[in-house]
């Protein structure tokens, strides 16, 4: 059964495994470097729906069903589903998944939600309470812009530090021990707040949390960055990716060439004019549930740290002049 090692890290003793996964994205994402790795992409950003929020709900629903189909598992065989998104009351998840009939636990970790849902699913399976759990999240550029910034019709200018919210969804089916890739460790992050107030500079707000979580994991496990094939942050983008290196160097932790960020991987940064890179729950979710898990399954990667990052803000807190706290949760994927 899962137990703590060190102060912050959980070790999974029964090897909860990745039985299935899927990623579905929009048109802009299909035109990026990872387009060929997604299970499905949509040319129409509305997905044929009457609102952006309904579009995102459909995106999440289709991703879960695709992951289950690929694993040859029906919804009735899933014990729990852990899901979340960026919208108020997680409506993309609740409306998108309401017809599946799976016991539901809504999650909110902002853009760290992919890691959070995987951690919760893994603990449930590792403990023996569940045989199968689904972890899923999503984001949609248009629904996020409407909630957090300005109506698209306004046509406001984006600052150089701004990131582009990914229209995408990622889902993972976690099941009892198998020959597949499994979850070895998980580290739950602490809320970190270094006083950043600029909602157009999420990378700077989230980087301190990512640095803290990774440092705590390495201390708890007695490992170093070079021990891993890949260390992947969620969506720090260009600004945050540089900052996390600087913060860790102060603790004599050097991230080498095996470090990357989902926000820098999903788009052609200059060609697609995304400024500092990608963001949103669907950013880390779709990168993990496409290229990364495919490479793990093929054993092109065998030892990966996935650390999704989130900015814990709301439109209300921003309008009231509050700072933007950050969070980062880590999942250690491994092949024997």
Secondary structure, DSSP 4 states (H G I P E B T S, - for coil): --EEETTTEEE-SS--EEEEEEEEE-HHHHTSTTGGGSSEE-SSTTTT-SSHHHHHHHHHHHHHHHHHHHHT--GGG--EEEEE-SSGGGHHHHHHHTTS---EEE---GGGHHHHHHHHHHHHHHHTS-SEEEEEEEE-HHHHHHHHS--GGG-PPPPTT--EEP-EEEEEEEESS-SS-EEEEEEPPPPB------TT-HHHHHHHHHHHHHHHHHHHHT--GGGSSEEEESS-HHHHHHHHHHHHHTTT----TTEEEHHHHSS-TTTTT-TT-EESHHHHHHHIIIIIHHHHHTTS--EEEEEEEEEE--HHHHHTT---EEEEEEEEEE--
